[in-house]
């Protein structure tokens, strides 16, 4: 008789987990409550067979699912996904003995992903562009993607032409694509250098394919129209390949929550500001000082601010906050903070913030673990964590983001 196993939970990477002879065994593409069977090797059942599915199992939305490494949870219902991602945050907070209100999750719709980085390589007859196969260096040549904005998917023939131009037969390049107000912003990296005649043809190629800008190995070779993003009322031209929230809907959720937290503040500091995602909407109501490592991102922010109307003063400072966080005397002039660090969090800066007298902090994070660590520091320093808003910009993945409100509780 075939041995079967009941899936008990999902781990953070999305695999189902069952206890088999007192050891956790991982079953990819399974859901809690399902009865499964299959061969187990080294703690993993690579090809589980579903004996009894649960009602939350749905038909995957993409033909590439299970092969493409971009998605891990297309077999799960929206309700299960929302609950799983919310639990990621709540369980992480609980492990750090943090209790707070979790607001209902905000999930970006399908076909809304406005930026992506594809891998590409040449083949004998053409080129392949897409994401890597799960656990492999093989590229899945994308024919569809229910995550991506339609404008990105419409450009795949052009991306393949760029791959043929930039790849040798044994190399792989990366093609970053971002939807802007005026067309696609394309950033090609790790590609071979172009000959003069090839460079001269890129402007025509961009025009034929509706590209606003093409950068090649860090150098802008064609820009037909400004590849702008709208932050608040300002129109900004971020540097090629620079960070941007994955969906417009997710960005709006994070910004709206930050505006709510910092309502009434007169002077706000934006830490890890990028090109102004938060600074420029906040400048409608408060003076803002934006701090970011990369000067070119601050230049884009300043240019957008100067051309906008009805915004309060915005100043900028190029500074690496990991090596040189703002000190207490520098924070005294501000009554509000928005901080959006990378996945590593902002340990040293948070330790200083916890000693400050700043009344309100909007904390944005893409990593529940480092957020919980930093939140604990603020709470121990006298701040109250009023609520957490979970935001899902990466449907069917294990990635989750959040924004949280802290208020100073000590006198």
Beta strands, then each sheet from edge to edge (+ up, - down):
strand 1: 4-6
strand 2: 9-10
strand 3: 16-20
strand 4: 23-27
strand 5: 35-37
strand 6: 44-45
strand 7: 49-52
strand 8: 101-107
strand 9: 115-122
strand 10: 127-132
strand 11: 139-141
strand 12: 173-180
strand 13: 183-189
strand 14: 211-216
strand 15: 219-223
strand 16: 229-231
strand 17: 234-236
strand 18: 267-271
strand 19: 287-292
strand 20: 314-318
strand 21: 336-340
strand 22: 360-365
strand 23: 383-392
strand 24: 401-408
sheet 1: 1+ 5- 7+
sheet 2: 2+ 3- 4+ 6+
sheet 3: 8+ 23+ 24- 22+ 21+ 18+ 19+ 20+
sheet 4: 11+ 10- 9+ 12- 13+ 14+ 15-
sheet 5: 16+ 17-
end
